[in-house]
Amino acid sequence: MRGAICLASFVSGCAHAGVPATPATIEAASHAAFNSDYATARALYAAAGRTALDAKEREDAEIALATIEWRIDANAGAARVRLEALATVRAFLEESRMERDSGRSFESQALARKALALAQKKDERKSAELELASAIVESHLRGRLSSAAQPASDLQGAFGILRRMVDEERGRLRPSLLYLDAALMLGEGDAAFDAWTSYFAGAAQSALLSPAAAILGRLLPQWRGGDSAEIADALAASRLFDEAILAGGGPPVVAWDGYLHRVEELTNAYYRDVANGRGQPRAYRRELMTLTLGICRALAVACSDETIEGQPDTPLYARFGALIGAGETGGIFNLHFGHAVADQKRQVTQYGHGGTVRFILLDSMASNGFESWSWDGRAQHGGWADAGRIVQVRTAYAEGAIYEWERLTDDEQRKKWDEEIALETGKDWNRAAADPHCYLPGLSMRMRRDAGLRVLDELRARGLRGDALRESFIGEMGQRVTESSIFAHEGRHAIDAELRPRWWTWLVESASQPEFQAKLSEIAFAPDPKLAMTGGIIAGNIGSESPHGVANRRIMRGIVEWMRAHEAKIAGLAPTRPLLPQLDRLTADQLRAAARGMDPMAK
């Protein structure tokens, strides 16, 4: 399994996990938290909060400590005290999220309303409105799924908020899914189909989803509530099982949905234990297997231990598209469990090797691995590969291009992003002077912004404007990221798996070697290698002992060496200054050449 494209900017720096920095900084604390070293993160955040001169940094430290308290330590009381003492928009939003996670809907809504009352900036208002709508819709959904009395909260009001959000920002996953839930509970068929199409966007055209799209497009516009077997079946075929129940899904769907919720609850509790150093992988696997065999008996299908070993074409894959992979990622036993919404053949060729691979796209993730859970929205696993097969997690990629569009075209967000880039770029020089191969946030953000600007310029040169420009930008950026991070990166894993026996890495190579090679292919075969660098390569795990962290650091070292050897050919390079902050001065072809120069297969 592998780390994935970030859906939010990393805020970690160059300090090594487990080694307290002097003086303590938010960067060092964030880096430790990103690498799941929560003991170090707690100490560094606490120290940074005491010494920070900037009010925002103190707020950052306090909110991060509260998040660790409730998510990792299961100490909601301590988090509540800390967040209420801050009484800021962000603090109220985090406390609302915490209460919503624990099922305290009334408290969550009240806190979201407090945040909304304080919000002054557009992004603060949007976040507060989404949090409020989430608290309302989720409480009604829990009531419907458990046949409990419906809460007194304003579902119609939340529906209105979400309708406006989806109208303004089509393709956003969470608003679209909440809008679908609200529409189904209110019997708003037209809105339900609009929400479904916004949620799936281009994926709706896949061979697996297109039949469901046709049925829902025919039936939902006339639907005004009540049970409908055809609508429920189409929603289940879309791998939206809560939603299928809202439309009257039958006993098999109800049983499967209950199983998914129990797996998620079991897995999240296990991940909290792992984060605290007391995880029991064997016990967790036994409980997972017990739950899985139980649902197999309920559905009258034949299952075995192989059902949870990450292979498709099991009875549960045939029935629900379920791909269940329990195994080690980065030395931690964890679970990758999602549902296929696309399954097709794709040709991958690199350096004269390759062949046809099977591409599976997953949605409705019950779990996307321990690291994704630990990263808490800052990043998530984007896919993995085995001999002849590539798997992509759709939720890791679907919103990335939308996020880039908003940061580039919204004046408020663009100003904020440019200011952040300028600040971090200035800090990068000191970071690189202390460690010439470390993670440079300013470099990563600058390269990602510039990649988006290149795409915008290309599309505007074609005469595109307005909605057509937005749609084309999102499609083009998404395609470029997928080609590099999935088909180039995971394709290399698939090629390596075909060329070498499974024991090769264990016996001959380090655990980081496959990731190192796959990341080199990710650069060399990318439509835009500079964009490819800003995802899982120039990342906050540089310096960690994970396979990804080791591989990323090797690549940084190799690129710096290449730059030093080719100084005269790099336009505008200042050779007396640290080289890594100037990586973006390389052309696309130079970056590809640097990657190929490190790759044993290219040689």
N, C-alpha and C positions, 0 to 999 in steps of 0.2 A: 504494500500500500504506500501511498505517497502523500506529501503535503500538497497543498493546492494554491491556486490563485487567491490572493487576498480580496475580500469584499470590503475591507476598510484598511486605511493606512496603518502599517505597523508604527508603534511609537517607541519601540525598544532601540537600544543602542549597542555599543561595542563591549560592554562589560561581560565577562564570562559568567554563565549560570553557576550559582553556588559560591561565587567569590565576591564578597561585599566590596563595593566601590568606595573610595575615599576622595572627596566627600560623597555621601549618598545622594543619588539623583533619581528623578522620576524615570529617566531613560534606563538606568541600571535596574531599578525595581521592575519596570515593565518587561525588560529582557528576561529577568528571572521568572516572572509570572508566565511569560510566553513559553518558557521552557519547563513549565510545571514545577518549578522550584519555589514552592509557596513559602517555605520557612524563610528563605532569603528575601523573597518579595515582601513578606510582612515587615521584616526588620528594615528594609530599605525604604519602603513607603512611609513607615512611621518616622524614620529619621528625616526623610525628605520633607514630610509635612511639618516637622518641627523647625527646619532650617530654611525652607523656601521663602524667598522675599516676595515672590509673585503670588498674588491672591489666587489666580487660576491654577497654579501648580499645587498650592495647598489644597484647593478643592479637588484636583485630580487625585492627589494622594489619599485624601479622606474617602472619596467615592471608591477608589480601588481597594482600600482596606475593607470598606463595608461589603463590597462584592465578594471578597475572599471570605469574610465572616459568614455571609449567608449561603454562598454557593459551596464553599469548601469546608468550612468549619461547622455548618448547619447551626449557626448561632444567630438566628434572626433578631433576637433581642438586642444584641450588641450592635448589629448593623442598623437597626431602627434608631437607636439612640444617636449613633454617629451621623446618620443622614438627616435626622430631624434637627440636630444642632446646626447643620449647614443651612438648611432652609432655602436652597437655591433651586432653580428650575431643574438642573441635572440631578440634584439630590432627590427631589420629589419624584422624578421619573424613575430613578433607580429603585427607590423605596416602593413605588407603585409596581414595578416589575417584580420585585421580591414578593409582595403580597399577592399579586396575581399568580405567581408560580406556586404559592402555597394554597391557592384556592380561596383566598380572602378577598372576594370580589368587591364588596362594599368599600373596604379600606383602600383597595387599589384604585377604584374610581375616584374616591375623594382626593387622593394624592395626585392623580392625573389632573383633576380640576384645579388643584392648587398650582401645579406646574403651568397649566394653561393661563391662569390668571396672572402669573408672573412673567410669562413669555413676552419678549419684546421683538426678537428676531424671527424671521420667517421660518428658519429651520427649527427653532425652538417650538413655535406654534404647531408645525407639522408633526414633530415628535410627540408633543403633548396630546394632540388630537388622535394620533394613531394609538397611543397608549390607552387613552380613554375608550376608544372604540374597541380595542383588544379586550379590555377588562369587561366591557358590557357583553360583547358577542360571545366570548369564551364562557362567561357565566351562564348565558342562555343555552349554549351548546352543551355544556355539562349537564344542565337540567334536562334537556331533550334526550340525551344519550342514556341517562339514568332513570328516565321517566319521573323525575322529581318535579316539585312545584316550580313554576317559572319565576325567576326573580323579578323584582319590581322595577328594574332599571330600564332605561329608554332605548329599546332595541331599534325603534324607528329612527330615533335621533342618530344612533351609531350608523345605521344604514345610510342615512343622508351624508354623514361625514365620509364614509367609505366610497360612496358613489362619486362624490366630488374628487376624492383622491385618485380613483381609478381613471376618471375622465381626464385629469390633469397629467397623470403619470402611468400610462398603460404599461403593463409588464411587470410592475412591482409585485413580488410574490406575496408578501404578507397582507398588504391591503386587498389584493385580488382575492385571496382565499377567504379572508374575513368577510369581504363583500359577498362572496358566494354563499358562505354560511348564513349571513343575515338574510340574503335574498331567499334562500330555501326555507328558512324558518318563517319568513313573512309571506311566502307564496308569491313572490315577485319573479315570475318565470323569465321575462325579458332580461331583467337585471342579472339573474342567475347565469344565463347563457353569456351575457356580456362579461361577467366576472370569470367564467370558465375560459373564455377565449383570451382574456387578458392574462390569466395565470399561465396558460400553456404557450401562448404566443406561437412562434414557428414550430415548436414541437408538436402542435396539434395536427401537423401534416404527416406525421410518421405513420407507417403502416399499422402500428398497434393502436394509435389514438384516432386516426381518421374515421373509422366506423362509429366510434362513440361520438365524435364531433358531428357526424351526419345525423345521428339519432337525436342528440340534444338540440341541434339546430332546427330540427323538424318539430320537436315536441315542447321544448321549454317556452317558446314565445306564447303558446296558448295555455300554459300551465298556471294555475292559480292556487296551488297547494294541494295537499292530500297525497295519498300513496299512489305511486305509479311504478309498476314493475319495470317497464322499459327504461324510464329515466334512472331509476335506482341501479339497474344493471349497467347502463352506460356510464354512470358515475363510478361504479365499482371497476369497470373496465378501464377507467381513467386513473385507477389506483387511489381514488378519493373515497375512503371507506366511511369516515364520519359522515360525509355528505351523502353517501348512498343510503345510510340509515335515515337521514332526514327526509329522504324521498320514499321511504318505505322498503328499504333493503330487507331481504329475507334472512332466515336463521343462519345460513352459512356466512353471509357478510357480517352479521351481528357477532357471530363467534370469532371470525377473523379479526374484526376491529377490536374486540375485547382482548384478544391475544396480543395485538400490537401494543395496546396501552400497558398491558402487564409487562411485556418485554422492555418497553421504554422505562417504566418505573424501576424494574430490576436492574437494568443496565446503568441508569443514572446513579442509583445508590452504590453500585459497584465502582463506578468511576470516581465518586466522592471518596470511597475507601482507597482507591489507587492513589488519588491526589494526596491523601494523608499517610501514605506508606503502609497501609494495612490491607491492601487488596488481596483477595483469595481467589485466584483465577480458576483453580480446579472446582471450588465450590460454586463459583459463578457459572462455569460451563455446565455443571450438573443441573443447576436450576434452569438454565436456558434450555437444556436438552429436555428436561421434564416438561416445561411449558410447550415446547415444540412437538414432542410426541403426543401431548394431550390434545393439541389442536388437530394433529393428524388423525387421531382416533375420532374426534368429533366430526371431522370432515370425511371420514372413511377413506383415507388415502394412506398408502404405504410409505413410511418414512424410516430413516435410520440415522446414525451418526453423520453420514455423508450429507444429509440435508442441510447441516449448518457449516459445511466446509467450503462454502463460496462457489459452488458449481451451479450453473444453470441447468435447465432441463430436468429438474426434480419435479415431483408431483405438485409441490407448492408453487414452483415457477410456472408450471402449466396452468394452475388454477388462478393464481393471483399475480403472477409476474414477480414472485418473491425471490430475491437473491440474498441468501443469508451466509455471511462469511465471518465465522468466529475464529480468530487466530492472532498471531503476533504482528504488531506494527511498531517499529522502532523499539523492540524489546519489551513491549507491553501487550499482554493478551487483552484483546478488545473485540468489538463487534462492528461490522459494516453490514447494514441490513436495509435494503431499499427495494423498490418495485420498478420493474422495467416499463418504460413508456416508449422505447424504441429498441429494435433488435435487427441489425442489418450487417451485410458484408462490406468490407472496405479494404482496398489495396494499399499496403504500406511498403515502401522500398527505401532503403538507406545504404549507401555505399555498396550497391550491388547485391545486397541481401534483402530478404523480405518475402512477401507473399500476401495471401488473402487473410485478413483477420476479421473476427466477429466483433462488432461494436454494439455495446449495450448501454443505453442511457437510463439512469435511475432517477426516480423521484420518490416522494413520500417516504423519506428516510426515518426508520425507527431508531437508527443509530448510525453516525458517520465516523465512528472511532473515538478513542479517548482524547486524542489531541484536538479534534474538532470541538468536543465538549469542553475541554479545558480552555481553548482559545476564546470561547464565549462570543463568537461573532466577528472576531478580528481576522480570522482566516478559517478555512476548513479543507479537509481532504477533497481533492477534485477528481480522483480516479485511481485506477490501478490496472495492471496488466498481467497476463499469464500467457503461456504458449498459445498463440493463435486467438487471443481474446483481449479486447480493451473495454474497460468499464469506465464510464464518466458519470459523475454525480451532477445532475442538472442544476440543483440548487446552488452549487458552488460557483456557477458561471452565469446564470440567467440574468442577474441584476447588475453585473459588473459594468457592462457597456452603458446601461441607463445611468448609473452613478457617474460615469465619466462624462456623459452628455450634460448632466445637470451641473457638474463642477465647471465645465467649459463654457456653458451658455447662459447660466444664471448669474447676473451681475454680482449679487451678494456672495454667492458661493465662490465665484471666480476670484473675487477680491480676497476673500479669506484664504483660498488655496494658494494664490500667488504670494501672499504675505507669509504663509507657513513655509512654502518652498524657499523663499528668500532667507527666512530665519534658519531653517535646517541646513541650507546650503552653506551659510556662513559657519555653522558649527561643524560641518563635514571636514573642513580643513584641519581643525584641531583633532577630530576623531582619527583621521587618516595619518596625521603626524604621530599620534600615539600608537596606532596599530594600522599599518598600511593595507591590510586585507580585511578590514572589519565591515560591518553593515553601515551603510551611509543612507539615512532616511531622505536627506535632501536630494541626493543623486537619484534615488529610486522615484521619488515624487516628480522630479524635474523631467526624467525620461518618460514617465507615464503621461504627464501633461503634454509633452512635445509630440508623443506618438498620437495622442488624440487630436492635436492641432493639425498634424499631417493628414490624417483621415478627413477632417473637416475641410481642409483646403482642397483635397482631391475631389470631394463630393460637391463642394460649391463651384469648382471649376466645371463640373458637369451641368451646372445650372440648377441644382437642387436647392429648395428653400422650404421653410415651414415644416409641416408634418412629414413631408416626403424626405426632407433632410434628416430629421430625427430618426425616422424608421430605417433609412439607409445607413446612418452612422451606427446605430445599435446593431444592425445586422453585420456590418463590416467589421466592427471592433470585436464582436462576439466570435465571428468566423476566424479572425486572425489569432485570437487567444486560444480557441479550440484547436486550430491546426498545430500550434506550437506545443501547448501544454498537454494535449491529449494525443493527437495523432503522431507528433514527432517524439514527445517524451515517452508516452506509454507504448507507442509503436516500437521504440527502441527496446523497452523491456520485453515486449513480445518477441522481437527478433533475437535478443540475447537468450531468451528462454528456449527458443527453437535451436539455437546454435550450441548451447552448453547444457550439460546435465545439471540437475538440481543441486548436486553436491559440490559443484565447481566453486561457487562463492564461499561456501563454508570451509572448503579445504584449501583453496588456492588464493582467493581474493579477500579483501576486507569487506565488511558489510556495506560500506559506503560506495564501493566501486560500481555496482549497478546504477545507483542514483547519479553518481558522477558522470557516467557514460550517457545516461538518459537525458541529463540536463545539458550536456554538450550537444546532443542531437536536437534538443529543444531550441537551442540557439542556432545551430547550423542549418536546420531545415525550416526555420520560422519564416513566415511571410514578412514579419518585421522583427528582427532579432533584438532591437532595443526594447520594444514592448515586451518581448518574451523574458528579458532579463528582470523586469520589474515585478514579476509574479512570485514564483517560488525560488528564485535564485538570489537576487539582491534582497534578502529577507532577514527578518529579525532573529532567525535561528543560526546565523553565521556565528561560529564560535562555540556552539553547543556540541555535545558528543554524539548527537543523533546522526544516523546515516545522512540525512538531509543537511544538517549543519556542517558536518565534515566535508561533504561533497561541495557545498556552496563555498566554503572557505578555500578549498583547492582550486575552484574556478576563479575566485578573486585573485589568488596568488598567480595563477597561470596567465590571467589577463594582464596583470601588472607587469609580469615578466615580458609578455609579448609587446606591451606598450614601450617598455624600456628598450627592447631590441629594435623597435621600429619608430623611434622618436621622430626621425626626420620626415617620415611619411604621414604623420598625424597633424592635420591642419590646426594651427592655433594652440598647440600643446605648449605648456610651460614646464620644461623638463626639470627645473630646479625645485618645483613644488611637488607635493604628493601627487601621485599619478591617478590613483583610483577615483578621486572626485572629478577627474577630467575624462572618465570613461565615455561620456556621451559625445566627446569630440571624435570618436571613431566613427567611420562610415559603417553602414550595414554590412558591406562586403568585408571590411576589416574585422568586424566583430565575428563574422562567420569564420574568417581565416584563423582567428585566435582560438576559436572553439575547435576547429578541425585539427589545429596543431597539437591539441592536448589529447585527441581521441585516438586510441590504439586502432580502432577499426578504420578510421580515415587514413591512418598511416599504412 
